């Protein structure tokens, strides 16, 4: 994968301390044990309700020392911000047409010893009843666990929950995954 802020010497330490400070001043708490996360995993990021989710997710990742990549719609990767978004760990996703993203990410997982990828399964900040299933199929196809990541604005906390190993039964697994997110609220 491309070089990111998480792999840039000196700057990653500056952003770690900056994230710790900003989260503390904002009253936010990082939750979860990042040490339990394997080197290769697919993160579920929910609920996704605001543009503020990305800055909070990046700060929480720095605080928890998780060198993540994240998937976002292609429009946020346009000039003049594209290079910055990629440096922040962004992977552009075209939502308007099929690009074999699931197969491409499964292949990427097979090529990398360390890869943590975050995706918001809602696919949008709008309230949706159905999640997009790509996150699940990537994790299952790559044989990597899902990490149930979250933000909870009313309680000013975010972080990582349990690991979830997919069974191949998407409908049943999705019920279990969504039940974890029941207490959390977006902005």
C-alpha positions as CSV (number, residue, x, y, z in Angstrom):
1,X,0.0,0.0,0.0
2,X,1.0,3.6,-0.3
3,X,3.0,5.5,2.4
4,X,0.7,7.2,4.9
5,X,0.8,9.6,7.8
6,X,0.9,6.5,10.1
7,X,4.1,5.3,8.5
8,X,5.9,8.7,8.1
9,X,8.7,9.0,10.7
10,X,8.5,11.9,13.2
11,X,5.2,13.1,11.8
12,X,3.3,10.1,13.1
13,X,4.6,10.9,16.6
14,X,3.5,14.5,16.3
15,X,0.1,13.4,15.2
16,X,-0.1,10.9,18.0
17,X,0.4,13.6,20.6
18,X,-1.8,16.1,18.8
19,X,-4.6,13.5,18.7
20,X,-4.2,12.7,22.4
21,X,-4.4,16.4,23.2
22,X,-7.4,17.2,20.9
23,X,-9.3,14.2,22.1
24,X,-8.6,15.1,25.8
25,X,-9.7,18.8,25.2
26,X,-12.8,17.6,23.4
27,X,-13.7,15.2,26.2
28,X,-13.4,12.1,24.1
29,X,-12.2,8.7,25.3
30,X,-10.6,6.0,23.2
31,X,-12.0,2.6,24.1
32,X,-10.8,-0.9,23.5
33,X,-7.6,-2.9,23.5
34,X,-5.7,-2.4,20.3
35,X,-3.2,-5.1,21.3
36,X,-5.8,-7.7,20.6
37,X,-6.0,-6.7,16.9
38,X,-4.1,-8.9,14.5
39,X,-1.8,-7.4,11.8
40,X,-4.4,-8.0,9.1
41,X,-8.1,-7.1,9.7
42,X,-11.1,-5.4,8.2
43,X,-12.6,-2.7,10.4
44,X,-16.3,-2.0,10.5
45,X,-16.9,1.8,11.2
46,X,-20.3,2.6,12.4
47,X,-22.5,4.5,12.9
48,X,-21.4,6.9,10.1
49,X,-23.5,10.0,10.3
50,X,-21.2,13.1,9.7
51,X,-18.1,14.3,8.0
52,X,-16.6,14.5,11.6
53,X,-16.4,10.7,11.7
54,X,-13.2,10.7,9.7
55,X,-11.2,13.2,11.8
56,X,-12.4,11.4,15.0
57,X,-11.6,8.0,13.5
58,X,-8.1,9.2,12.5
59,X,-7.4,10.7,16.0
60,X,-8.7,7.5,17.7
61,X,-6.5,5.4,15.4
62,X,-3.5,7.5,16.4
63,X,-4.3,7.3,20.1
64,X,-4.7,3.5,19.9
65,X,-1.6,3.3,17.6
66,X,-3.5,1.6,14.8
67,X,-1.9,2.2,11.3
68,X,-5.1,2.1,9.4
69,X,-6.2,2.6,5.8
70,X,-9.7,3.7,5.2
71,X,-12.1,3.6,2.2
72,X,-14.0,6.7,1.1
73,X,-15.9,7.9,-1.9
74,X,-13.9,9.1,-4.9
75,X,-15.2,12.6,-4.8
76,X,-13.2,13.4,-1.6
77,X,-10.0,12.4,-3.5
78,X,-10.3,15.0,-6.2
79,X,-7.9,18.0,-6.6
80,X,-6.7,19.7,-4.4
81,X,-7.2,17.2,-1.6
82,X,-6.5,13.8,-3.2
83,X,-2.9,13.5,-2.2
84,X,-3.6,14.5,1.3
85,X,-6.5,12.1,1.6
86,X,-4.3,9.2,0.3
87,X,-1.5,10.3,2.7
88,X,-4.1,10.1,5.6
89,X,-4.6,6.5,4.6
90,X,-7.5,6.9,2.1
91,X,-8.4,4.4,-0.5
92,X,-10.8,5.8,-3.1
93,X,-14.0,3.8,-3.8
94,X,-16.2,4.4,-6.9
95,X,-19.7,3.9,-5.7
96,X,-21.4,4.6,-9.1
97,X,-20.1,1.6,-10.9
98,X,-18.7,-1.9,-10.3
99,X,-14.9,-2.0,-10.0
100,X,-14.3,-5.4,-8.5
101,X,-13.3,-3.7,-5.3
102,X,-14.0,-6.9,-3.2
103,X,-11.7,-9.0,-5.3
104,X,-9.0,-6.3,-5.4
105,X,-9.0,-5.9,-1.6
106,X,-8.9,-9.7,-1.1
107,X,-5.9,-9.8,-3.4
108,X,-4.3,-6.9,-1.5
109,X,-4.8,-8.7,1.8
110,X,-3.0,-11.8,0.3
111,X,0.0,-9.6,-0.6
112,X,0.4,-7.7,2.6
113,X,1.8,-8.9,6.0
114,X,0.2,-6.0,7.8
115,X,-3.0,-4.4,6.6
116,X,-5.8,-2.8,8.6
117,X,-8.6,-1.4,6.4
118,X,-11.6,0.6,7.7
119,X,-14.9,0.9,5.9
120,X,-18.3,2.4,6.8
121,X,-20.8,-0.3,5.7
122,X,-23.6,2.2,5.6
123,X,-21.9,3.6,2.5
124,X,-23.1,7.1,3.2
125,X,-23.8,9.5,6.1
126,X,-27.5,9.3,5.5
127,X,-29.7,7.0,7.6
128,X,-30.0,3.7,5.7
129,X,-31.8,0.5,6.6
130,X,-29.4,-1.8,4.7
131,X,-25.6,-2.0,5.0
132,X,-23.5,-2.6,1.9
133,X,-22.0,-6.1,2.1
134,X,-18.6,-5.5,0.6
135,X,-16.9,-5.2,4.0
136,X,-18.1,-8.7,4.9
137,X,-17.2,-10.3,1.6
138,X,-13.7,-8.8,1.8
139,X,-13.1,-10.1,5.3
140,X,-14.5,-13.5,4.5
141,X,-12.7,-13.9,1.2
142,X,-9.4,-12.7,2.7
143,X,-9.8,-14.9,5.8
144,X,-9.3,-11.9,8.1
145,X,-11.4,-11.0,11.1
146,X,-13.7,-8.0,11.3
147,X,-12.9,-5.5,14.0
148,X,-16.1,-3.8,15.2
149,X,-15.0,-0.2,15.4
150,X,-17.4,2.5,16.6
151,X,-18.0,6.2,17.5
152,X,-20.6,7.2,20.1
153,X,-21.2,10.9,20.1
154,X,-23.5,11.3,23.1
155,X,-20.9,9.5,25.3
156,X,-17.9,11.1,23.5
157,X,-16.1,7.8,23.0
158,X,-14.9,5.7,20.1
159,X,-12.6,2.8,19.5
160,X,-12.5,-0.9,18.9
161,X,-14.9,-3.6,20.1
162,X,-14.6,-7.3,19.7
163,X,-13.1,-9.3,16.8
164,X,-15.7,-11.1,14.7
165,X,-14.8,-14.0,12.5
166,X,-17.2,-14.4,9.5
167,X,-18.9,-17.8,9.0
168,X,-20.0,-17.3,5.4
169,X,-23.7,-16.9,6.5
170,X,-24.0,-13.2,5.8
171,X,-27.6,-12.7,7.1
172,X,-27.0,-14.5,10.4
173,X,-23.6,-12.8,10.9
174,X,-25.0,-9.4,10.1
175,X,-27.6,-9.7,12.8
176,X,-24.9,-10.4,15.3
177,X,-22.7,-7.6,14.1
178,X,-25.5,-5.0,14.1
179,X,-26.5,-6.1,17.6
180,X,-23.1,-4.8,18.8
181,X,-23.9,-1.4,17.5
182,X,-27.3,-1.0,19.1
183,X,-26.2,1.2,22.0
184,X,-24.0,3.6,19.9
185,X,-25.3,6.8,18.4
186,X,-23.9,9.0,15.7
187,X,-23.8,12.8,15.6
